[in-house]
Amino acid sequence: MAPAYRNNSPVPVRMYQTDDHLVVAAPMPGLEPEYIAIVIKVAPVQLTLLGDERGPRQHELDLLLAEWSIGPYFRELDLPYPVSGPLSNATYGNGVLVVSMPRLKGVPVAAVPSGPG
């Protein structure tokens, strides 16, 4: 992970579960799918979302007001239980990344701390 990502504000997320999956949705507007990376770790059980900065020339503009940028995005989350990385699925549409991860059965659920990570 590039240290530059850590200098950005965390990406807000919604995390929820179904009977079989843990799902994380995160707004990452202005990117193309090829600019997005997803890392699922097993020890510790974590999800990392990365979005490369798009439009490097955006810094050359004579901006009068800049309240947001098009990346880079970074968010690292502790997951409440192990998931299957290889069977996970990600979709990106309307500026929102959704990662659906199959839950590994027979593993106890841990509490997820609230607030930005």
C-alpha positions in Angstrom: 0.0 0.0 0.0 1.3 3.4 -0.9 1.9 5.8 2.0 0.1 8.5 0.0 -3.2 6.8 0.5 -2.9 7.0 4.3 -2.8 10.8 4.0 -6.4 11.0 2.8 -9.6 11.0 4.7 -11.1 7.6 5.0 -13.8 6.5 2.6 -17.1 6.1 4.4 -18.6 2.6 4.2 -21.8 0.7 4.8 -21.1 -2.9 6.0 -24.0 -5.4 6.3 -24.5 -9.1 6.3 -26.9 -11.6 4.8 -27.1 -15.2 5.8 -24.2 -16.1 3.5 -22.2 -12.9 2.8 -20.6 -9.9 4.3 -21.1 -6.8 2.0 -19.2 -3.5 2.0 -20.3 -0.5 0.0 -18.1 2.5 -0.4 -18.5 5.7 -2.5 -15.5 6.2 -4.7 -16.7 8.7 -7.4 -15.0 9.6 -10.6 -13.0 6.4 -11.1 -12.9 3.8 -13.8 -12.8 0.2 -12.5 -9.2 -0.3 -13.6 -8.2 2.4 -11.0 -9.6 0.4 -8.1 -7.8 -2.3 -6.1 -9.3 -4.6 -3.4 -7.3 -6.6 -1.0 -8.8 -9.2 1.4 -6.4 -10.4 4.1 -6.9 -13.5 6.3 -4.6 -12.6 9.2 -5.7 -10.2 10.4 -9.1 -10.4 8.7 -9.2 -7.1 6.8 -10.5 -5.5 3.7 -8.5 -2.8 2.0 -10.0 -0.5 -0.7 -7.7 1.6 -2.9 -8.6 4.0 -5.7 -5.8 5.6 -7.7 -6.1 9.3 -8.4 -7.7 10.0 -11.7 -6.8 13.0 -13.8 -3.3 13.9 -12.5 -3.7 17.3 -14.2 -6.5 18.2 -11.8 -3.7 19.8 -9.7 -2.7 22.1 -12.5 -6.2 23.7 -12.7 -6.7 27.3 -11.5 -9.4 26.2 -9.1 -11.5 28.8 -7.3 -13.1 26.2 -5.0 -12.2 22.6 -4.4 -14.2 20.6 -1.9 -13.4 17.2 -3.2 -11.0 15.4 -5.5 -11.2 12.3 -7.7 -9.0 10.1 -5.5 -6.8 8.8 -4.3 -9.1 6.8 -2.0 -8.0 4.5 0.8 -9.9 2.6 3.4 -8.9 -0.4 5.6 -11.5 -2.3 7.6 -11.3 -5.0 10.2 -13.9 -7.6 9.2 -16.0 -9.3 11.9 -15.2 -12.8 10.6 -13.2 -14.7 8.0 -14.5 -14.5 4.4 -13.5 -16.2 1.2 -11.3 -13.8 -0.9 -11.2 -16.0 -4.0 -15.0 -16.3 -4.1 -15.7 -12.6 -3.4 -17.3 -10.4 -6.0 -16.9 -6.6 -6.6 -19.1 -4.3 -8.6 -18.7 -0.6 -9.3 -21.5 1.6 -10.6 -22.7 5.2 -10.2 -19.5 5.9 -8.2 -20.1 3.2 -5.5 -17.9 0.1 -5.0 -19.8 -2.9 -3.6 -17.7 -5.9 -2.4 -19.7 -9.1 -1.5 -17.6 -11.7 0.4 -18.9 -15.2 1.2 -18.8 -15.9 4.9 -16.8 -18.9 5.9 -19.2 -21.1 7.9 -18.5 -22.3 11.4 -16.5 -19.3 12.4 -17.7 -17.2 15.3 -18.7 -13.6 14.7 -16.8 -10.8 16.4 -17.9 -7.2 17.1 -17.0 -4.6 14.5 -15.9 -1.3 16.0 -17.9 1.7 14.9 -16.5 4.9 13.5 -13.9 5.7 10.8 -11.0 3.3 10.5 
